[in-house]
Amino acid sequence: MKIEVYSTPTCPYCTMAKDYFKEKGVEFTDYNVAVDQAKAQEMVQKSGQMGVPVIDLNGEIIVGFDKGRIDTLLK
């Protein structure tokens, strides 16, 4: 399972999403789009959104911290 989280350090929902994955023992890659312009552009291409977090869970794009959708996709 490949999980990528596009986030910023000041975003509370980003922190909640990353903490949720950690609680579940799920590995993920975190990209700080505040400093990484290439990843910020990639995030916009994937989601069509500038808002964070954007979560790419095995190719499924989740905008925001949607715990229900995350749980469904993790099963």
All heavy atoms as a GROMACS GRO file, in nm:
protein
  585
    1MET      N    1   0.085  -0.118   0.000
    1MET     CA    2   0.000   0.000   0.000
    1MET      C    3   0.089   0.123   0.000
    1MET      O    4   0.181   0.135   0.079
    1MET     CB    5  -0.090  -0.002   0.124
    1MET     CG    6  -0.177   0.121   0.133
    1MET     SD    7  -0.312   0.104   0.252
    1MET     CE    8  -0.411  -0.021   0.172
    2LYS      N    9   0.059   0.216  -0.091
    2LYS     CA   10   0.138   0.339  -0.101
    2LYS      C   11   0.051   0.455  -0.058
    2LYS      O   12  -0.056   0.478  -0.115
    2LYS     CB   13   0.187   0.358  -0.244
    2LYS     CG   14   0.276   0.479  -0.260
    2LYS     CD   15   0.326   0.492  -0.403
    2LYS     CE   16   0.412   0.617  -0.416
    2LYS     NZ   17   0.448   0.645  -0.554
    3ILE      N   18   0.097   0.529   0.044
    3ILE     CA   19   0.023   0.644   0.095
    3ILE      C   20   0.116   0.765   0.093
    3ILE      O   21   0.226   0.762   0.148
    3ILE     CB   22  -0.029   0.619   0.237
    3ILE    CG1   23  -0.121   0.496   0.239
    3ILE    CG2   24  -0.102   0.742   0.290
    3ILE    CD1   25  -0.164   0.452   0.375
    4GLU      N   26   0.068   0.872   0.029
    4GLU     CA   27   0.141   0.998   0.027
    4GLU      C   28   0.051   1.106   0.084
    4GLU      O   29  -0.066   1.116   0.047
    4GLU     CB   30   0.181   1.035  -0.117
    4GLU     CG   31   0.276   0.934  -0.180
    4GLU     CD   32   0.300   0.962  -0.326
    4GLU    OE1   33   0.201   0.976  -0.402
    4GLU    OE2   34   0.417   0.970  -0.364
    5VAL      N   35   0.108   1.184   0.176
    5VAL     CA   36   0.034   1.293   0.238
    5VAL      C   37   0.102   1.424   0.198
    5VAL      O   38   0.221   1.443   0.223
    5VAL     CB   39   0.030   1.280   0.393
    5VAL    CG1   40  -0.045   1.397   0.455
    5VAL    CG2   41  -0.031   1.147   0.435
    6TYR      N   42   0.026   1.511   0.134
    6TYR     CA   43   0.074   1.644   0.097
    6TYR      C   44   0.021   1.739   0.203
    6TYR      O   45  -0.101   1.750   0.221
    6TYR     CB   46   0.022   1.683  -0.041
    6TYR     CG   47   0.070   1.590  -0.151
    6TYR    CD1   48   0.003   1.471  -0.178
    6TYR    CD2   49   0.182   1.621  -0.227
    6TYR    CE1   50   0.047   1.385  -0.278
    6TYR    CE2   51   0.226   1.536  -0.327
    6TYR     CZ   52   0.158   1.418  -0.352
    6TYR     OH   53   0.202   1.334  -0.451
    7SER      N   54   0.113   1.805   0.275
    7SER     CA   55   0.071   1.881   0.392
    7SER      C   56   0.158   2.004   0.412
    7SER      O   57   0.256   2.024   0.340
    7SER     CB   58   0.078   1.792   0.516
    7SER     OG   59   0.214   1.759   0.545
    8THR      N   60   0.119   2.085   0.511
    8THR     CA   61   0.201   2.197   0.557
    8THR      C   62   0.215   2.184   0.709
    8THR      O   63   0.128   2.125   0.774
    8THR     CB   64   0.138   2.334   0.523
    8THR    OG1   65   0.013   2.346   0.590
    8THR    CG2   66   0.119   2.351   0.372
    9PRO      N   67   0.321   2.239   0.766
    9PRO     CA   68   0.344   2.226   0.910
    9PRO      C   69   0.239   2.297   0.995
    9PRO      O   70   0.218   2.260   1.110
    9PRO     CB   71   0.481   2.291   0.932
    9PRO     CG   72   0.543   2.306   0.798
    9PRO     CD   73   0.433   2.305   0.697
   10THR      N   74   0.171   2.398   0.941
   10THR     CA   75   0.076   2.476   1.021
   10THR      C   76  -0.069   2.429   1.008
   10THR      O   77  -0.158   2.487   1.070
   10THR     CB   78   0.083   2.624   0.980
   10THR    OG1   79   0.057   2.634   0.840
   10THR    CG2   80   0.220   2.683   1.011
   11CYS      N   81  -0.092   2.324   0.931
   11CYS     CA   82  -0.228   2.277   0.904
   11CYS      C   83  -0.272   2.175   1.010
   11CYS      O   84  -0.215   2.067   1.018
   11CYS     CB   85  -0.230   2.214   0.765
   11CYS     SG   86  -0.371   2.107   0.733
   12PRO      N   87  -0.375   2.209   1.091
   12PRO     CA   88  -0.418   2.115   1.196
   12PRO      C   89  -0.477   1.985   1.139
   12PRO      O   90  -0.457   1.878   1.198
   12PRO     CB   91  -0.522   2.193   1.276
   12PRO     CG   92  -0.565   2.305   1.187
   12PRO     CD   93  -0.451   2.335   1.095
   13TYR      N   94  -0.545   1.992   1.025
   13TYR     CA   95  -0.603   1.870   0.968
   13TYR      C   96  -0.495   1.779   0.911
   13TYR      O   97  -0.509   1.657   0.912
   13TYR     CB   98  -0.707   1.905   0.861
   13TYR     CG   99  -0.829   1.969   0.922
   13TYR    CD1  100  -0.849   2.106   0.914
   13TYR    CD2  101  -0.922   1.893   0.993
   13TYR    CE1  102  -0.959   2.166   0.973
   13TYR    CE2  103  -1.032   1.952   1.052
   13TYR     CZ  104  -1.051   2.089   1.042
   13TYR     OH  105  -1.159   2.146   1.102
   14CYS      N  106  -0.385   1.840   0.864
   14CYS     CA  107  -0.270   1.760   0.818
   14CYS      C  108  -0.213   1.681   0.936
   14CYS      O  109  -0.185   1.561   0.924
   14CYS     CB  110  -0.162   1.851   0.761
   14CYS     SG  111  -0.214   1.950   0.620
   15THR      N  112  -0.196   1.749   1.047
   15THR     CA  113  -0.144   1.684   1.168
   15THR      C  114  -0.236   1.572   1.213
   15THR      O  115  -0.190   1.462   1.247
   15THR     CB  116  -0.124   1.788   1.280
   15THR    OG1  117  -0.036   1.890   1.233
   15THR    CG2  118  -0.067   1.723   1.405
   16MET      N  119  -0.366   1.596   1.211
   16MET     CA  120  -0.462   1.492   1.252
   16MET      C  121  -0.453   1.371   1.158
   16MET      O  122  -0.456   1.257   1.205
   16MET     CB  123  -0.605   1.547   1.253
   16MET     CG  124  -0.629   1.643   1.367
   16MET     SD  125  -0.803   1.686   1.396
   16MET     CE  126  -0.860   1.741   1.240
   17ALA      N  127  -0.442   1.395   1.028
   17ALA     CA  128  -0.433   1.285   0.933
   17ALA      C  129  -0.307   1.202   0.957
   17ALA      O  130  -0.312   1.079   0.963
   17ALA     CB  131  -0.436   1.338   0.790
   18LYS      N  132  -0.192   1.270   0.973
   18LYS     CA  133  -0.066   1.199   0.995
   18LYS      C  134  -0.068   1.124   1.128
   18LYS      O  135  -0.022   1.009   1.135
   18LYS     CB  136   0.051   1.296   0.987
   18LYS     CG  137   0.070   1.352   0.846
   18LYS     CD  138   0.190   1.442   0.833
   18LYS     CE  139   0.160   1.580   0.885
   18LYS     NZ  140   0.268   1.676   0.855
   19ASP      N  141  -0.123   1.186   1.232
   19ASP     CA  142  -0.134   1.118   1.362
   19ASP      C  143  -0.224   0.996   1.351
   19ASP      O  144  -0.198   0.893   1.414
   19ASP     CB  145  -0.188   1.214   1.469
   19ASP     CG  146  -0.085   1.318   1.512
   19ASP    OD1  147   0.034   1.303   1.477
   19ASP    OD2  148  -0.125   1.414   1.580
   20TYR      N  149  -0.330   1.005   1.272
   20TYR     CA  150  -0.423   0.893   1.254
   20TYR      C  151  -0.352   0.774   1.189
   20TYR      O  152  -0.366   0.661   1.234
   20TYR     CB  153  -0.544   0.938   1.172
   20TYR     CG  154  -0.654   0.835   1.166
   20TYR    CD1  155  -0.726   0.802   1.280
   20TYR    CD2  156  -0.688   0.773   1.047
   20TYR    CE1  157  -0.827   0.708   1.276
   20TYR    CE2  158  -0.790   0.680   1.041
   20TYR     CZ  159  -0.859   0.647   1.156
   20TYR     OH  160  -0.960   0.554   1.152
   21PHE      N  161  -0.274   0.801   1.085
   21PHE     CA  162  -0.198   0.693   1.021
   21PHE      C  163  -0.098   0.632   1.120
   21PHE      O  164  -0.082   0.510   1.125
   21PHE     CB  165  -0.125   0.743   0.896
   21PHE     CG  166  -0.214   0.766   0.778
   21PHE    CD1  167  -0.215   0.889   0.713
   21PHE    CD2  168  -0.298   0.666   0.730
   21PHE    CE1  169  -0.297   0.911   0.603
   21PHE    CE2  170  -0.381   0.687   0.621
   21PHE     CZ  171  -0.381   0.809   0.558
   22LYS      N  172  -0.032   0.716   1.200
   22LYS     CA  173   0.064   0.666   1.298
   22LYS      C  174  -0.005   0.579   1.402
   22LYS      O  175   0.047   0.473   1.439
   22LYS     CB  176   0.137   0.782   1.367
   22LYS     CG  177   0.234   0.854   1.276
   22LYS     CD  178   0.291   0.978   1.344
   22LYS     CE  179   0.368   1.065   1.247
   22LYS     NZ  180   0.398   1.198   1.300
   23GLU      N  181  -0.123   0.622   1.451
   23GLU     CA  182  -0.199   0.543   1.549
   23GLU      C  183  -0.234   0.406   1.494
   23GLU      O  184  -0.234   0.307   1.567
   23GLU     CB  185  -0.330   0.614   1.585
   23GLU     CG  186  -0.316   0.732   1.677
   23GLU     CD  187  -0.447   0.813   1.686
   23GLU    OE1  188  -0.554   0.758   1.654
   23GLU    OE2  189  -0.439   0.932   1.722
   24LYS      N  190  -0.265   0.400   1.364
   24LYS     CA  191  -0.303   0.274   1.301
   24LYS      C  192  -0.181   0.192   1.259
   24LYS      O  193  -0.196   0.081   1.208
   24LYS     CB  194  -0.393   0.299   1.180
   24LYS     CG  195  -0.529   0.355   1.217
   24LYS     CD  196  -0.618   0.360   1.097
   24LYS     CE  197  -0.757   0.312   1.112
   24LYS     NZ  198  -0.793   0.203   1.194
   25GLY      N  199  -0.062   0.248   1.277
   25GLY     CA  200   0.060   0.177   1.238
   25GLY      C  201   0.077   0.168   1.087
   25GLY      O  202   0.138   0.074   1.037
   26VAL      N  203   0.023   0.266   1.015
   26VAL     CA  204   0.028   0.267   0.868
   26VAL      C  205   0.141   0.360   0.823
   26VAL      O  206   0.147   0.476   0.864
   26VAL     CB  207  -0.108   0.314   0.810
   26VAL    CG1  208  -0.101   0.325   0.659
   26VAL    CG2  209  -0.219   0.222   0.853
   27GLU      N  210   0.231   0.307   0.740
   27GLU     CA  211   0.341   0.388   0.689
   27GLU      C  212   0.293   0.480   0.578
   27GLU      O  213   0.207   0.443   0.499
   27GLU     CB  214   0.452   0.298   0.637
   27GLU     CG  215   0.528   0.227   0.747
   27GLU     CD  216   0.650   0.153   0.694
   27GLU    OE1  217   0.706   0.194   0.590
   27GLU    OE2  218   0.688   0.055   0.757
   28PHE      N  219   0.349   0.600   0.574
   28PHE     CA  220   0.314   0.696   0.471
   28PHE      C  221   0.435   0.786   0.445
   28PHE      O  222   0.526   0.795   0.526
   28PHE     CB  223   0.193   0.781   0.513
   28PHE     CG  224   0.216   0.864   0.637
   28PHE    CD1  225   0.262   0.994   0.627
   28PHE    CD2  226   0.194   0.811   0.763
   28PHE    CE1  227   0.285   1.071   0.740
   28PHE    CE2  228   0.216   0.886   0.877
   28PHE     CZ  229   0.262   1.016   0.865
   29THR      N  230   0.432   0.852   0.331
   29THR     CA  231   0.533   0.950   0.296
   29THR      C  232   0.468   1.087   0.307
   29THR      O  233   0.360   1.109   0.253
   29THR     CB  234   0.586   0.928   0.153
   29THR    OG1  235   0.635   0.794   0.144
   29THR    CG2  236   0.697   1.026   0.121
   30ASP      N  237   0.534   1.177   0.378
   30ASP     CA  238   0.482   1.312   0.398
   30ASP      C  239   0.561   1.411   0.314
   30ASP      O  240   0.684   1.410   0.317
   30ASP     CB  241   0.490   1.348   0.546
   30ASP     CG  242   0.436   1.487   0.575
   30ASP    OD1  243   0.340   1.529   0.509
   30ASP    OD2  244   0.491   1.555   0.664
   31TYR      N  245   0.490   1.493   0.239
   31TYR     CA  246   0.554   1.599   0.160
   31TYR      C  247   0.510   1.734   0.214
   31TYR      O  248   0.389   1.760   0.221
   31TYR     CB  249   0.516   1.588   0.012
   31TYR     CG  250   0.555   1.457  -0.050
   31TYR    CD1  251   0.459   1.370  -0.098
   31TYR    CD2  252   0.689   1.421  -0.063
   31TYR    CE1  253   0.494   1.249  -0.156
   31TYR    CE2  254   0.726   1.300  -0.120
   31TYR     CZ  255   0.628   1.215  -0.167
   31TYR     OH  256   0.663   1.095  -0.224
   32ASN      N  257   0.605   1.818   0.250
   32ASN     CA  258   0.576   1.953   0.298
   32ASN      C  259   0.567   2.045   0.176
   32ASN      O  260   0.669   2.090   0.124
   32ASN     CB  261   0.685   1.999   0.394
   32ASN     CG  262   0.662   2.139   0.447
   32ASN    OD1  263   0.572   2.209   0.403
   32ASN    ND2  264   0.743   2.180   0.541
   33VAL      N  265   0.445   2.072   0.133
   33VAL     CA  266   0.425   2.151   0.011
   33VAL      C  267   0.448   2.300   0.035
   33VAL      O  268   0.448   2.378  -0.060
   33VAL     CB  269   0.286   2.125  -0.053
   33VAL    CG1  270   0.275   1.980  -0.096
   33VAL    CG2  271   0.174   2.161   0.043
   34ALA      N  272   0.472   2.340   0.160
   34ALA     CA  273   0.506   2.479   0.188
   34ALA      C  274   0.647   2.510   0.140
   34ALA      O  275   0.677   2.625   0.106
   34ALA     CB  276   0.494   2.508   0.338
   35VAL      N  277   0.733   2.410   0.135
   35VAL     CA  278   0.872   2.432   0.094
   35VAL      C  279   0.910   2.358  -0.035
   35VAL      O  280   1.009   2.391  -0.097
   35VAL     CB  281   0.972   2.394   0.206
   35VAL    CG1  282   0.954   2.484   0.326
   35VAL    CG2  283   0.959   2.248   0.245
   36ASP      N  284   0.831   2.259  -0.074
   36ASP     CA  285   0.863   2.177  -0.192
   36ASP      C  286   0.767   2.212  -0.306
   36ASP      O  287   0.656   2.159  -0.313
   36ASP     CB  288   0.854   2.029  -0.155
   36ASP     CG  289   0.906   1.937  -0.264
   36ASP    OD1  290   0.904   1.976  -0.382
   36ASP    OD2  291   0.946   1.824  -0.229
   37GLN      N  292   0.811   2.304  -0.394
   37GLN     CA  293   0.725   2.350  -0.503
   37GLN      C  294   0.688   2.239  -0.599
   37GLN      O  295   0.576   2.234  -0.650
   37GLN     CB  296   0.793   2.464  -0.580
   37GLN     CG  297   0.770   2.600  -0.520
   37GLN     CD  298   0.622   2.632  -0.496
   37GLN    OE1  299   0.582   2.648  -0.382
   37GLN    NE2  300   0.542   2.638  -0.599
   38ALA      N  301   0.780   2.148  -0.626
   38ALA     CA  302   0.752   2.037  -0.719
   38ALA      C  303   0.639   1.950  -0.664
   38ALA      O  304   0.548   1.911  -0.738
   38ALA     CB  305   0.878   1.955  -0.744
   39LYS      N  306   0.644   1.921  -0.535
   39LYS     CA  307   0.539   1.839  -0.473
   39LYS      C  308   0.408   1.916  -0.463
   39LYS      O  309   0.300   1.858  -0.474
   39LYS     CB  310   0.583   1.787  -0.336
   39LYS     CG  311   0.689   1.679  -0.344
   39LYS     CD  312   0.636   1.557  -0.416
   39LYS     CE  313   0.742   1.451  -0.436
   39LYS     NZ  314   0.691   1.336  -0.513
   40ALA      N  315   0.416   2.048  -0.445
   40ALA     CA  316   0.295   2.130  -0.443
   40ALA      C  317   0.226   2.125  -0.579
   40ALA      O  318   0.103   2.109  -0.587
   40ALA     CB  319   0.329   2.275  -0.406
   41GLN      N  320   0.303   2.133  -0.686
   41GLN     CA  321   0.246   2.123  -0.821
   41GLN      C  322   0.188   1.984  -0.845
   41GLN      O  323   0.081   1.970  -0.905
   41GLN     CB  324   0.352   2.156  -0.926
   41GLN     CG  325   0.388   2.303  -0.931
   41GLN     CD  326   0.496   2.333  -1.033
   41GLN    OE1  327   0.578   2.247  -1.066
   41GLN    NE2  328   0.496   2.455  -1.084
   42GLU      N  329   0.259   1.882  -0.800
   42GLU     CA  330   0.210   1.744  -0.813
   42GLU      C  331   0.077   1.728  -0.740
   42GLU      O  332  -0.017   1.666  -0.791
   42GLU     CB  333   0.316   1.650  -0.756
   42GLU     CG  334   0.284   1.503  -0.766
   42GLU     CD  335   0.396   1.419  -0.708
   42GLU    OE1  336   0.508   1.420  -0.765
   42GLU    OE2  337   0.374   1.353  -0.604
   43MET      N  338   0.067   1.786  -0.621
   43MET     CA  339  -0.056   1.779  -0.542
   43MET      C  340  -0.173   1.842  -0.618
   43MET      O  341  -0.282   1.786  -0.624
   43MET     CB  342  -0.036   1.850  -0.408
   43MET     CG  343  -0.160   1.863  -0.323
   43MET     SD  344  -0.136   1.972  -0.180
   43MET     CE  345  -0.158   2.133  -0.257
   44VAL      N  346  -0.150   1.959  -0.678
   44VAL     CA  347  -0.256   2.028  -0.753
   44VAL      C  348  -0.295   1.946  -0.876
   44VAL      O  349  -0.414   1.936  -0.908
   44VAL     CB  350  -0.211   2.171  -0.791
   44VAL    CG1  351  -0.311   2.236  -0.884
   44VAL    CG2  352  -0.193   2.255  -0.665
   45GLN      N  353  -0.198   1.885  -0.942
   45GLN     CA  354  -0.228   1.802  -1.059
   45GLN      C  355  -0.314   1.683  -1.020
   45GLN      O  356  -0.408   1.646  -1.091
   45GLN     CB  357  -0.100   1.753  -1.126
   45GLN     CG  358  -0.027   1.862  -1.203
   45GLN     CD  359   0.108   1.816  -1.255
   45GLN    OE1  360   0.164   1.716  -1.209
   45GLN    NE2  361   0.163   1.890  -1.350
   46LYS      N  362  -0.283   1.622  -0.905
   46LYS     CA  363  -0.358   1.504  -0.861
   46LYS      C  364  -0.499   1.538  -0.814
   46LYS      O  365  -0.593   1.464  -0.837
   46LYS     CB  366  -0.285   1.433  -0.746
   46LYS     CG  367  -0.163   1.356  -0.788
   46LYS     CD  368  -0.102   1.284  -0.670
   46LYS     CE  369   0.018   1.200  -0.710
   46LYS     NZ  370   0.066   1.116  -0.599
   47SER      N  371  -0.511   1.652  -0.743
   47SER     CA  372  -0.637   1.681  -0.674
   47SER      C  373  -0.717   1.796  -0.734
   47SER      O  374  -0.837   1.808  -0.706
   47SER     CB  375  -0.608   1.716  -0.528
   47SER     OG  376  -0.539   1.840  -0.520
   48GLY      N  377  -0.650   1.882  -0.809
   48GLY     CA  378  -0.716   2.002  -0.856
   48GLY      C  379  -0.738   2.104  -0.745
   48GLY      O  380  -0.812   2.200  -0.760
   49GLN      N  381  -0.673   2.083  -0.632
   49GLN     CA  382  -0.694   2.165  -0.512
   49GLN      C  383  -0.562   2.226  -0.465
   49GLN      O  384  -0.457   2.166  -0.478
   49GLN     CB  385  -0.747   2.078  -0.397
   49GLN     CG  386  -0.877   2.008  -0.424
   49GLN     CD  387  -0.995   2.102  -0.416
   49GLN    OE1  388  -0.999   2.189  -0.331
   49GLN    NE2  389  -1.092   2.082  -0.503
   50MET      N  390  -0.574   2.344  -0.404
   50MET     CA  391  -0.459   2.406  -0.339
   50MET      C  392  -0.461   2.377  -0.188
   50MET      O  393  -0.362   2.396  -0.120
   50MET     CB  394  -0.462   2.558  -0.359
   50MET     CG  395  -0.429   2.602  -0.500
   50MET     SD  396  -0.258   2.572  -0.544
   50MET     CE  397  -0.175   2.689  -0.437
   51GLY      N  398  -0.575   2.336  -0.137
   51GLY     CA  399  -0.589   2.311   0.007
   51GLY      C  400  -0.522   2.183   0.050
   51GLY      O  401  -0.506   2.089  -0.029
   52VAL      N  402  -0.481   2.180   0.176
   52VAL     CA  403  -0.418   2.061   0.233
   52VAL      C  404  -0.502   2.014   0.352
   52VAL      O  405  -0.579   2.092   0.407
   52VAL     CB  406  -0.273   2.092   0.279
   52VAL    CG1  407  -0.182   2.107   0.161
   52VAL    CG2  408  -0.266   2.215   0.368
   53PRO      N  409  -0.492   1.888   0.393
   53PRO     CA  410  -0.408   1.786   0.331
   53PRO      C  411  -0.473   1.727   0.206
   53PRO      O  412  -0.594   1.726   0.192
   53PRO     CB  413  -0.400   1.679   0.440
   53PRO     CG  414  -0.530   1.689   0.513
   53PRO     CD  415  -0.563   1.838   0.511
   54VAL      N  416  -0.386   1.678   0.119
   54VAL     CA  417  -0.428   1.592   0.009
   54VAL      C  418  -0.360   1.459   0.034
   54VAL      O  419  -0.239   1.454   0.055
   54VAL     CB  420  -0.388   1.650  -0.129
   54VAL    CG1  421  -0.412   1.546  -0.239
   54VAL    CG2  422  -0.469   1.776  -0.159
   55ILE      N  423  -0.439   1.353   0.036
   55ILE     CA  424  -0.388   1.220   0.065
   55ILE      C  425  -0.407   1.134  -0.060
   55ILE      O  426  -0.518   1.123  -0.112
   55ILE     CB  427  -0.460   1.158   0.186
   55ILE    CG1  428  -0.442   1.247   0.309
   55ILE    CG2  429  -0.410   1.015   0.211
   55ILE    CD1  430  -0.537   1.216   0.423
   56ASP      N  431  -0.297   1.074  -0.106
   56ASP     CA  432  -0.302   0.980  -0.218
   56ASP      C  433  -0.286   0.842  -0.157
   56ASP      O  434  -0.179   0.804  -0.112
   56ASP     CB  435  -0.188   1.012  -0.316
   56ASP     CG  436  -0.189   0.919  -0.437
   56ASP    OD1  437  -0.251   0.811  -0.432
   56ASP    OD2  438  -0.126   0.956  -0.538
   57LEU      N  439  -0.396   0.769  -0.154
   57LEU     CA  440  -0.398   0.637  -0.092
   57LEU      C  441  -0.417   0.535  -0.203
   57LEU      O  442  -0.528   0.515  -0.252
   57LEU     CB  443  -0.513   0.631   0.011
   57LEU     CG  444  -0.496   0.536   0.128
   57LEU    CD1  445  -0.585   0.577   0.243
   57LEU    CD2  446  -0.522   0.394   0.089
   58ASN      N  447  -0.305   0.477  -0.249
   58ASN     CA  448  -0.306   0.382  -0.360
   58ASN      C  449  -0.376   0.437  -0.483
   58ASN      O  450  -0.452   0.366  -0.550
   58ASN     CB  451  -0.372   0.250  -0.318
   58ASN     CG  452  -0.275   0.156  -0.250
   58ASN    OD1  453  -0.156   0.177  -0.252
   58ASN    ND2  454  -0.328   0.052  -0.190
   59GLY      N  455  -0.352   0.565  -0.513
   59GLY     CA  456  -0.411   0.624  -0.632
   59GLY      C  457  -0.546   0.688  -0.612
   59GLY      O  458  -0.596   0.757  -0.699
   60GLU      N  459  -0.608   0.666  -0.496
   60GLU     CA  460  -0.735   0.733  -0.462
   60GLU      C  461  -0.700   0.864  -0.392
   60GLU      O  462  -0.623   0.864  -0.297
   60GLU     CB  463  -0.819   0.646  -0.368
   60GLU     CG  464  -0.873   0.519  -0.430
   60GLU     CD  465  -0.989   0.546  -0.525
   60GLU    OE1  466  -1.061   0.646  -0.506
   60GLU    OE2  467  -1.006   0.467  -0.618
   61ILE      N  468  -0.756   0.972  -0.440
   61ILE     CA  469  -0.724   1.104  -0.385
   61ILE      C  470  -0.830   1.146  -0.284
   61ILE      O  471  -0.951   1.143  -0.314
   61ILE     CB  472  -0.714   1.210  -0.498
   61ILE    CG1  473  -0.611   1.168  -0.603
   61ILE    CG2  474  -0.682   1.347  -0.439
   61ILE    CD1  475  -0.471   1.146  -0.550
   62ILE      N  476  -0.784   1.182  -0.166
   62ILE     CA  477  -0.872   1.232  -0.060
   62ILE      C  478  -0.828   1.375  -0.029
   62ILE      O  479  -0.710   1.398   0.001
   62ILE     CB  480  -0.861   1.146   0.068
   62ILE    CG1  481  -0.894   1.001   0.038
   62ILE    CG2  482  -0.951   1.202   0.178
   62ILE    CD1  483  -0.856   0.905   0.150
   63VAL      N  484  -0.920   1.470  -0.038
   63VAL     CA  485  -0.889   1.608  -0.004
   63VAL      C  486  -0.946   1.634   0.136
   63VAL      O  487  -1.065   1.613   0.160
   63VAL     CB  488  -0.949   1.706  -0.106
   63VAL    CG1  489  -0.920   1.850  -0.065
   63VAL    CG2  490  -0.894   1.678  -0.246
   64GLY      N  491  -0.859   1.673   0.228
   64GLY     CA  492  -0.901   1.693   0.366
   64GLY      C  493  -0.882   1.564   0.446
   64GLY      O  494  -0.839   1.462   0.394
   65PHE      N  495  -0.913   1.573   0.574
   65PHE     CA  496  -0.901   1.456   0.663
   65PHE      C  497  -1.037   1.389   0.675
   65PHE      O  498  -1.119   1.426   0.756
   65PHE     CB  499  -0.847   1.500   0.800
   65PHE     CG  500  -0.839   1.387   0.900
   65PHE    CD1  501  -0.781   1.266   0.866
   65PHE    CD2  502  -0.889   1.403   1.027
   65PHE    CE1  503  -0.774   1.162   0.957
   65PHE    CE2  504  -0.882   1.300   1.121
   65PHE     CZ  505  -0.824   1.179   1.085
   66ASP      N  506  -1.060   1.291   0.588
   66ASP     CA  507  -1.186   1.218   0.582
   66ASP      C  508  -1.162   1.078   0.640
   66ASP      O  509  -1.127   0.984   0.568
   66ASP     CB  510  -1.234   1.211   0.438
   66ASP     CG  511  -1.370   1.144   0.422
   66ASP    OD1  512  -1.414   1.073   0.515
   66ASP    OD2  513  -1.432   1.164   0.316
   67LYS      N  514  -1.178   1.067   0.772
   67LYS     CA  515  -1.145   0.943   0.843
   67LYS      C  516  -1.225   0.824   0.788
   67LYS      O  517  -1.171   0.715   0.771
   67LYS     CB  518  -1.173   0.960   0.992
   67LYS     CG  519  -1.114   0.849   1.077
   67LYS     CD  520  -1.155   0.856   1.222
   67LYS     CE  521  -1.115   0.982   1.292
   67LYS     NZ  522  -1.141   0.975   1.438
   68GLY      N  523  -1.353   0.845   0.759
   68GLY     CA  524  -1.437   0.737   0.708
   68GLY      C  525  -1.385   0.684   0.574
   68GLY      O  526  -1.377   0.563   0.554
   69ARG      N  527  -1.350   0.773   0.486
   69ARG     CA  528  -1.299   0.731   0.354
   69ARG      C  529  -1.163   0.664   0.368
   69ARG      O  530  -1.135   0.566   0.301
   69ARG     CB  531  -1.289   0.854   0.262
   69ARG     CG  532  -1.243   0.820   0.123
   69ARG     CD  533  -1.340   0.869   0.016
   69ARG     NE  534  -1.296   0.821  -0.114
   69ARG     CZ  535  -1.223   0.892  -0.199
   69ARG    NH1  536  -1.188   1.016  -0.168
   69ARG    NH2  537  -1.187   0.842  -0.315
   70ILE      N  538  -1.079   0.717   0.458
   70ILE     CA  539  -0.949   0.655   0.482
   70ILE      C  540  -0.968   0.512   0.532
   70ILE      O  541  -0.905   0.419   0.483
   70ILE     CB  542  -0.866   0.738   0.583
   70ILE    CG1  543  -0.823   0.870   0.518
   70ILE    CG2  544  -0.744   0.660   0.632
   70ILE    CD1  545  -0.764   0.972   0.616
   71ASP      N  546  -1.057   0.495   0.629
   71ASP     CA  547  -1.082   0.361   0.684
   71ASP      C  548  -1.132   0.266   0.576
   71ASP      O  549  -1.088   0.150   0.570
   71ASP     CB  550  -1.184   0.367   0.799
   71ASP     CG  551  -1.122   0.423   0.927
   71ASP    OD1  552  -0.999   0.424   0.940
   71ASP    OD2  553  -1.200   0.464   1.015
   72THR      N  554  -1.222   0.312   0.491
   72THR     CA  555  -1.275   0.229   0.384
   72THR      C  556  -1.164   0.186   0.290
   72THR      O  557  -1.155   0.068   0.251
   72THR     CB  558  -1.383   0.305   0.304
   72THR    OG1  559  -1.490   0.337   0.394
   72THR    CG2  560  -1.438   0.223   0.190
   73LEU      N  561  -1.076   0.278   0.253
   73LEU     CA  562  -0.969   0.247   0.158
   73LEU      C  563  -0.857   0.163   0.220
   73LEU      O  564  -0.787   0.092   0.149
   73LEU     CB  565  -0.912   0.376   0.099
   73LEU     CG  566  -1.008   0.454   0.009
   73LEU    CD1  567  -0.949   0.589  -0.028
   73LEU    CD2  568  -1.043   0.375  -0.116
   74LEU      N  569  -0.842   0.171   0.352
   74LEU     CA  570  -0.737   0.091   0.418
   74LEU      C  571  -0.775  -0.056   0.431
   74LEU      O  572  -0.690  -0.140   0.448
   74LEU     CB  573  -0.707   0.149   0.558
   74LEU     CG  574  -0.623   0.275   0.563
   74LEU    CD1  575  -0.610   0.324   0.707
   74LEU    CD2  576  -0.486   0.255   0.501
   75LYS      N  577  -0.904  -0.086   0.421
   75LYS     CA  578  -0.948  -0.226   0.439
   75LYS      C  579  -0.919  -0.310   0.318
   75LYS      O  580  -0.905  -0.270   0.210
   75LYS     CB  581  -1.097  -0.229   0.471
   75LYS     CG  582  -1.121  -0.170   0.607
   75LYS     CD  583  -1.262  -0.190   0.652
   75LYS     CE  584  -1.271  -0.147   0.792
   75LYS     NZ  585  -1.342  -0.079   0.861
   0.00000   0.00000   0.00000
